[in-house]
């Protein structure tokens, strides 16, 4: 998040210095490129984190559904056994 806030500041500073010289313009381009690379890497990491969290949540839902199904099966078996024993 800090990088997203820092980017406009870096770009504003870069544009301010861009008028000074060719070397400054090259340096400014390098800084802007580095900033964009950092932002892209951060965004890629965030996407990977969200994907991992979604997969984990999906696994939790699957496990809960399986546990519920097993509990219902056990309850059905218990009712069946009780009905058979009561007759």
N, CA, C and O atoms as a GROMACS GRO file, in nm:
protein
  348
    1UNK      N    1   0.082  -0.118   0.000
    1UNK     CA    2   0.000   0.000   0.000
    1UNK      C    3   0.088   0.125   0.000
    1UNK      O    4   0.058   0.223  -0.068
    2UNK      N    5   0.197   0.121   0.078
    2UNK     CA    6   0.285   0.236   0.083
    2UNK      C    7   0.344   0.266  -0.054
    2UNK      O    8   0.366   0.381  -0.090
    3UNK      N    9   0.370   0.158  -0.129
    3UNK     CA   10   0.429   0.178  -0.262
    3UNK      C   11   0.331   0.247  -0.355
    3UNK      O   12   0.370   0.327  -0.440
    4UNK      N   13   0.202   0.216  -0.337
    4UNK     CA   14   0.103   0.281  -0.421
    4UNK      C   15   0.093   0.430  -0.390
    4UNK      O   16   0.065   0.511  -0.478
    5UNK      N   17   0.115   0.466  -0.264
    5UNK     CA   18   0.115   0.608  -0.226
    5UNK      C   19   0.245   0.674  -0.270
    5UNK      O   20   0.246   0.790  -0.310
    6UNK      N   21   0.354   0.599  -0.262
    6UNK     CA   22   0.484   0.656  -0.295
    6UNK      C   23   0.500   0.680  -0.445
    6UNK      O   24   0.572   0.771  -0.486
    7UNK      N   25   0.434   0.598  -0.526
    7UNK     CA   26   0.451   0.610  -0.671
    7UNK      C   27   0.418   0.749  -0.724
    7UNK      O   28   0.499   0.805  -0.797
    8UNK      N   29   0.303   0.808  -0.691
    8UNK     CA   30   0.277   0.942  -0.743
    8UNK      C   31   0.381   1.045  -0.695
    8UNK      O   32   0.416   1.137  -0.769
    9UNK      N   33   0.428   1.027  -0.573
    9UNK     CA   34   0.530   1.119  -0.523
    9UNK      C   35   0.662   1.103  -0.599
    9UNK      O   36   0.727   1.202  -0.633
   10UNK      N   37   0.699   0.979  -0.626
   10UNK     CA   38   0.822   0.953  -0.702
   10UNK      C   39   0.808   1.010  -0.843
   10UNK      O   40   0.900   1.073  -0.895
   11UNK      N   41   0.693   0.986  -0.904
   11UNK     CA   42   0.673   1.036  -1.040
   11UNK      C   43   0.671   1.189  -1.045
   11UNK      O   44   0.722   1.248  -1.140
   12UNK      N   45   0.613   1.253  -0.943
   12UNK     CA   46   0.611   1.400  -0.939
   12UNK      C   47   0.754   1.453  -0.924
   12UNK      O   48   0.792   1.549  -0.991
   13UNK      N   49   0.831   1.391  -0.837
   13UNK     CA   50   0.970   1.432  -0.819
   13UNK      C   51   1.049   1.408  -0.947
   13UNK      O   52   1.133   1.488  -0.986
   14UNK      N   53   1.021   1.296  -1.011
   14UNK     CA   54   1.092   1.263  -1.135
   14UNK      C   55   1.061   1.365  -1.244
   14UNK      O   56   1.151   1.408  -1.316
   15UNK      N   57   0.937   1.403  -1.255
   15UNK     CA   58   0.900   1.502  -1.356
   15UNK      C   59   0.962   1.639  -1.325
   15UNK      O   60   1.001   1.712  -1.416
   16UNK      N   61   0.970   1.671  -1.197
   16UNK     CA   62   1.031   1.798  -1.158
   16UNK      C   63   1.179   1.803  -1.194
   16UNK      O   64   1.231   1.908  -1.231
   17UNK      N   65   1.245   1.689  -1.183
   17UNK     CA   66   1.388   1.684  -1.214
   17UNK      C   67   1.415   1.661  -1.362
   17UNK      O   68   1.526   1.683  -1.410
   18UNK      N   69   1.315   1.616  -1.433
   18UNK     CA   70   1.334   1.578  -1.572
   18UNK      C   71   1.382   1.694  -1.659
   18UNK      O   72   1.453   1.672  -1.757
   19UNK      N   73   1.347   1.813  -1.625
   19UNK     CA   74   1.384   1.929  -1.707
   19UNK      C   75   1.530   1.971  -1.686
   19UNK      O   76   1.579   2.056  -1.760
   20UNK      N   77   1.597   1.914  -1.589
   20UNK     CA   78   1.732   1.960  -1.554
   20UNK      C   79   1.838   1.918  -1.656
   20UNK      O   80   1.911   2.004  -1.705
   21UNK      N   81   1.848   1.792  -1.688
   21UNK     CA   82   1.952   1.747  -1.780
   21UNK      C   83   1.916   1.610  -1.836
   21UNK      O   84   1.822   1.545  -1.791
   22UNK      N   85   1.994   1.570  -1.938
   22UNK     CA   86   1.971   1.438  -1.996
   22UNK      C   87   2.001   1.327  -1.896
   22UNK      O   88   1.929   1.227  -1.891
   23UNK      N   89   2.108   1.344  -1.817
   23UNK     CA   90   2.142   1.244  -1.716
   23UNK      C   91   2.032   1.233  -1.613
   23UNK      O   92   1.996   1.124  -1.570
   24UNK      N   93   1.978   1.346  -1.575
   24UNK     CA   94   1.869   1.346  -1.478
   24UNK      C   95   1.747   1.276  -1.537
   24UNK      O   96   1.677   1.203  -1.468
   25UNK      N   97   1.724   1.299  -1.665
   25UNK     CA   98   1.610   1.232  -1.730
   25UNK      C   99   1.630   1.081  -1.731
   25UNK      O  100   1.535   1.006  -1.708
   26UNK      N  101   1.751   1.036  -1.757
   26UNK     CA  102   1.779   0.893  -1.757
   26UNK      C  103   1.764   0.837  -1.616
   26UNK      O  104   1.707   0.729  -1.597
   27UNK      N  105   1.814   0.910  -1.518
   27UNK     CA  106   1.801   0.866  -1.379
   27UNK      C  107   1.654   0.860  -1.339
   27UNK      O  108   1.611   0.768  -1.270
   28UNK      N  109   1.579   0.959  -1.383
   28UNK     CA  110   1.437   0.964  -1.352
   28UNK      C  111   1.364   0.845  -1.412
   28UNK      O  112   1.279   0.785  -1.347
   29UNK      N  113   1.397   0.812  -1.534
   29UNK     CA  114   1.337   0.696  -1.598
   29UNK      C  115   1.371   0.569  -1.523
   29UNK      O  116   1.284   0.483  -1.505
   30UNK      N  117   1.493   0.556  -1.480
   30UNK     CA  118   1.535   0.437  -1.406
   30UNK      C  119   1.458   0.426  -1.274
   30UNK      O  120   1.414   0.317  -1.237
   31UNK      N  121   1.442   0.537  -1.205
   31UNK     CA  122   1.368   0.537  -1.078
   31UNK      C  123   1.221   0.500  -1.103
   31UNK      O  124   1.164   0.420  -1.030
   32UNK      N  125   1.162   0.558  -1.205
   32UNK     CA  126   1.022   0.529  -1.236
   32UNK      C  127   1.006   0.381  -1.274
   32UNK      O  128   0.909   0.317  -1.232
   33UNK      N  129   1.100   0.328  -1.352
   33UNK     CA  130   1.094   0.186  -1.390
   33UNK      C  131   1.108   0.096  -1.268
   33UNK      O  132   1.039  -0.005  -1.256
   34UNK      N  133   1.200   0.132  -1.178
   34UNK     CA  134   1.217   0.054  -1.056
   34UNK      C  135   1.090   0.057  -0.972
   34UNK      O  136   1.048  -0.044  -0.916
   35UNK      N  137   1.029   0.175  -0.962
   35UNK     CA  138   0.906   0.188  -0.884
   35UNK      C  139   0.795   0.102  -0.943
   35UNK      O  140   0.722   0.034  -0.870
   36UNK      N  141   0.781   0.103  -1.074
   36UNK     CA  142   0.679   0.022  -1.139
   36UNK      C  143   0.708  -0.127  -1.121
   36UNK      O  144   0.615  -0.206  -1.103
   37UNK      N  145   0.834  -0.166  -1.126
   37UNK     CA  146   0.869  -0.307  -1.104
   37UNK      C  147   0.830  -0.350  -0.963
   37UNK      O  148   0.776  -0.458  -0.943
   38UNK      N  149   0.859  -0.263  -0.865
   38UNK     CA  150   0.821  -0.293  -0.727
   38UNK      C  151   0.670  -0.305  -0.713
   38UNK      O  152   0.621  -0.396  -0.645
   39UNK      N  153   0.596  -0.215  -0.775
   39UNK     CA  154   0.450  -0.219  -0.766
   39UNK      C  155   0.396  -0.346  -0.832
   39UNK      O  156   0.306  -0.410  -0.777
   40UNK      N  157   0.450  -0.382  -0.947
   40UNK     CA  158   0.406  -0.504  -1.014
   40UNK      C  159   0.437  -0.628  -0.930
   40UNK      O  160   0.355  -0.720  -0.922
   41UNK      N  161   0.553  -0.631  -0.868
   41UNK     CA  162   0.589  -0.746  -0.784
   41UNK      C  163   0.496  -0.754  -0.663
   41UNK      O  164   0.452  -0.863  -0.624
   42UNK      N  165   0.465  -0.639  -0.605
   42UNK     CA  166   0.373  -0.637  -0.491
   42UNK      C  167   0.234  -0.683  -0.532
   42UNK      O  168   0.170  -0.759  -0.459
   43UNK      N  169   0.187  -0.638  -0.647
   43UNK     CA  170   0.056  -0.680  -0.696
   43UNK      C  171   0.054  -0.829  -0.725
   43UNK      O  172  -0.044  -0.897  -0.694
   44UNK      N  173   0.161  -0.882  -0.784
   44UNK     CA  174   0.168  -1.025  -0.811
   44UNK      C  175   0.164  -1.105  -0.681
   44UNK      O  176   0.096  -1.208  -0.673
   45UNK      N  177   0.236  -1.058  -0.580
   45UNK     CA  178   0.236  -1.127  -0.450
   45UNK      C  179   0.097  -1.122  -0.387
   45UNK      O  180   0.052  -1.219  -0.327
   46UNK      N  181   0.029  -1.009  -0.401
   46UNK     CA  182  -0.106  -0.996  -0.346
   46UNK      C  183  -0.202  -1.093  -0.414
   46UNK      O  184  -0.285  -1.155  -0.348
   47UNK      N  185  -0.191  -1.105  -0.545
   47UNK     CA  186  -0.277  -1.199  -0.620
   47UNK      C  187  -0.249  -1.342  -0.573
   47UNK      O  188  -0.342  -1.420  -0.554
   48UNK      N  189  -0.124  -1.376  -0.556
   48UNK     CA  190  -0.089  -1.511  -0.510
   48UNK      C  191  -0.146  -1.536  -0.370
   48UNK      O  192  -0.196  -1.645  -0.342
   49UNK      N  193  -0.138  -1.435  -0.282
   49UNK     CA  194  -0.193  -1.449  -0.147
   49UNK      C  195  -0.344  -1.469  -0.150
   49UNK      O  196  -0.398  -1.551  -0.076
   50UNK      N  197  -0.412  -1.394  -0.234
   50UNK     CA  198  -0.558  -1.407  -0.246
   50UNK      C  199  -0.594  -1.545  -0.301
   50UNK      O  200  -0.688  -1.608  -0.254
   51UNK      N  201  -0.521  -1.590  -0.401
   51UNK     CA  202  -0.546  -1.724  -0.457
   51UNK      C  203  -0.527  -1.832  -0.352
   51UNK      O  204  -0.607  -1.925  -0.343
   52UNK      N  205  -0.422  -1.820  -0.272
   52UNK     CA  206  -0.396  -1.920  -0.168
   52UNK      C  207  -0.506  -1.917  -0.062
   52UNK      O  208  -0.549  -2.022  -0.014
   53UNK      N  209  -0.551  -1.798  -0.026
   53UNK     CA  210  -0.658  -1.786   0.073
   53UNK      C  211  -0.788  -1.845   0.020
   53UNK      O  212  -0.862  -1.911   0.093
   54UNK      N  213  -0.817  -1.821  -0.106
   54UNK     CA  214  -0.939  -1.876  -0.167
   54UNK      C  215  -0.933  -2.029  -0.171
   54UNK      O  216  -1.032  -2.095  -0.144
   55UNK      N  217  -0.817  -2.083  -0.205
   55UNK     CA  218  -0.802  -2.228  -0.207
   55UNK      C  219  -0.819  -2.287  -0.068
   55UNK      O  220  -0.883  -2.391  -0.050
   56UNK      N  221  -0.762  -2.220   0.032
   56UNK     CA  222  -0.776  -2.266   0.170
   56UNK      C  223  -0.921  -2.262   0.215
   56UNK      O  224  -0.969  -2.354   0.281
   57UNK      N  225  -0.991  -2.155   0.180
   57UNK     CA  226  -1.132  -2.144   0.216
   57UNK      C  227  -1.213  -2.254   0.147
   57UNK      O  228  -1.302  -2.312   0.209
   58UNK      N  229  -1.183  -2.282   0.022
   58UNK     CA  230  -1.252  -2.388  -0.050
   58UNK      C  231  -1.229  -2.524   0.016
   58UNK      O  232  -1.321  -2.605   0.027
   59UNK      N  233  -1.106  -2.547   0.059
   59UNK     CA  234  -1.076  -2.674   0.127
   59UNK      C  235  -1.152  -2.684   0.259
   59UNK      O  236  -1.200  -2.791   0.295
   60UNK      N  237  -1.162  -2.572   0.330
   60UNK     CA  238  -1.236  -2.572   0.456
   60UNK      C  239  -1.384  -2.602   0.434
   60UNK      O  240  -1.445  -2.676   0.511
   61UNK      N  241  -1.440  -2.544   0.328
   61UNK     CA  242  -1.581  -2.571   0.296
   61UNK      C  243  -1.600  -2.718   0.259
   61UNK      O  244  -1.696  -2.781   0.303
   62UNK      N  245  -1.509  -2.772   0.180
   62UNK     CA  246  -1.518  -2.914   0.143
   62UNK      C  247  -1.511  -3.004   0.267
   62UNK      O  248  -1.588  -3.099   0.280
   63UNK      N  249  -1.418  -2.972   0.356
   63UNK     CA  250  -1.404  -3.053   0.478
   63UNK      C  251  -1.530  -3.043   0.565
   63UNK      O  252  -1.574  -3.144   0.621
   64UNK      N  253  -1.586  -2.925   0.576
   64UNK     CA  254  -1.708  -2.907   0.655
   64UNK      C  255  -1.824  -2.984   0.592
   64UNK      O  256  -1.903  -3.045   0.664
   65UNK      N  257  -1.835  -2.981   0.461
   65UNK     CA  258  -1.941  -3.055   0.392
   65UNK      C  259  -1.924  -3.205   0.414
   65UNK      O  260  -2.022  -3.276   0.437
   66UNK      N  261  -1.801  -3.252   0.406
   66UNK     CA  262  -1.776  -3.394   0.429
   66UNK      C  263  -1.812  -3.434   0.572
   66UNK      O  264  -1.875  -3.538   0.594
   67UNK      N  265  -1.774  -3.352   0.668
   67UNK     CA  266  -1.805  -3.381   0.809
   67UNK      C  267  -1.955  -3.381   0.832
   67UNK      O  268  -2.007  -3.465   0.906
   68UNK      N  269  -2.025  -3.288   0.770
   68UNK     CA  270  -2.171  -3.283   0.783
   68UNK      C  271  -2.235  -3.407   0.722
   68UNK      O  272  -2.325  -3.467   0.782
   69UNK      N  273  -2.189  -3.446   0.605
   69UNK     CA  274  -2.240  -3.568   0.542
   69UNK      C  275  -2.217  -3.691   0.628
   69UNK      O  276  -2.306  -3.775   0.642
   70UNK      N  277  -2.099  -3.702   0.686
   70UNK     CA  278  -2.068  -3.815   0.773
   70UNK      C  279  -2.158  -3.815   0.897
   70UNK      O  280  -2.206  -3.920   0.939
   71UNK      N  281  -2.179  -3.698   0.955
   71UNK     CA  282  -2.265  -3.688   1.073
   71UNK      C  283  -2.408  -3.728   1.038
   71UNK      O  284  -2.473  -3.797   1.117
   72UNK      N  285  -2.456  -3.686   0.923
   72UNK     CA  286  -2.592  -3.724   0.881
   72UNK      C  287  -2.602  -3.874   0.856
   72UNK      O  288  -2.701  -3.938   0.892
   73UNK      N  289  -2.499  -3.930   0.794
   73UNK     CA  290  -2.497  -4.075   0.773
   73UNK      C  291  -2.502  -4.150   0.906
   73UNK      O  292  -2.576  -4.247   0.921
   74UNK      N  293  -2.422  -4.104   1.002
   74UNK     CA  294  -2.420  -4.169   1.134
   74UNK      C  295  -2.554  -4.155   1.204
   74UNK      O  296  -2.602  -4.249   1.267
   75UNK      N  297  -2.614  -4.037   1.193
   75UNK     CA  298  -2.745  -4.017   1.254
   75UNK      C  299  -2.850  -4.106   1.189
   75UNK      O  300  -2.934  -4.165   1.258
   76UNK      N  301  -2.846  -4.118   1.058
   76UNK     CA  302  -2.939  -4.206   0.988
   76UNK      C  303  -2.922  -4.350   1.030
   76UNK      O  304  -3.019  -4.423   1.049
   77UNK      N  305  -2.796  -4.392   1.044
   77UNK     CA  306  -2.769  -4.529   1.089
   77UNK      C  307  -2.821  -4.551   1.230
   77UNK      O  308  -2.877  -4.656   1.260
   78UNK      N  309  -2.803  -4.452   1.316
   78UNK     CA  310  -2.850  -4.464   1.454
   78UNK      C  311  -3.002  -4.473   1.459
   78UNK      O  312  -3.056  -4.552   1.537
   79UNK      N  313  -3.072  -4.395   1.378
   79UNK     CA  314  -3.218  -4.401   1.373
   79UNK      C  315  -3.264  -4.537   1.322
   79UNK      O  316  -3.358  -4.596   1.375
   80UNK      N  317  -3.197  -4.586   1.219
   80UNK     CA  318  -3.230  -4.717   1.163
   80UNK      C  319  -3.210  -4.828   1.266
   80UNK      O  320  -3.294  -4.916   1.281
   81UNK      N  321  -3.097  -4.822   1.337
   81UNK     CA  322  -3.069  -4.922   1.441
   81UNK      C  323  -3.173  -4.914   1.552
   81UNK      O  324  -3.220  -5.017   1.601
   82UNK      N  325  -3.209  -4.795   1.593
   82UNK     CA  326  -3.309  -4.778   1.698
   82UNK      C  327  -3.444  -4.831   1.653
   82UNK      O  328  -3.515  -4.894   1.731
   83UNK      N  329  -3.480  -4.806   1.528
   83UNK     CA  330  -3.607  -4.855   1.477
   83UNK      C  331  -3.607  -5.007   1.470
   83UNK      O  332  -3.708  -5.070   1.502
   84UNK      N  333  -3.497  -5.065   1.429
   84UNK     CA  334  -3.488  -5.211   1.420
   84UNK      C  335  -3.492  -5.277   1.558
   84UNK      O  336  -3.553  -5.382   1.576
   85UNK      N  337  -3.427  -5.214   1.654
   85UNK     CA  338  -3.423  -5.269   1.790
   85UNK      C  339  -3.555  -5.252   1.863
   85UNK      O  340  -3.588  -5.330   1.952
   86UNK      N  341  -3.631  -5.150   1.825
   86UNK     CA  342  -3.758  -5.124   1.891
   86UNK      C  343  -3.869  -5.211   1.842
   86UNK      O  344  -3.972  -5.221   1.908
   87UNK      N  345  -3.853  -5.275   1.729
   87UNK     CA  346  -3.960  -5.358   1.672
   87UNK      C  347  -3.959  -5.494   1.729
   87UNK      O  348  -4.042  -5.577   1.692
   0.00000   0.00000   0.00000
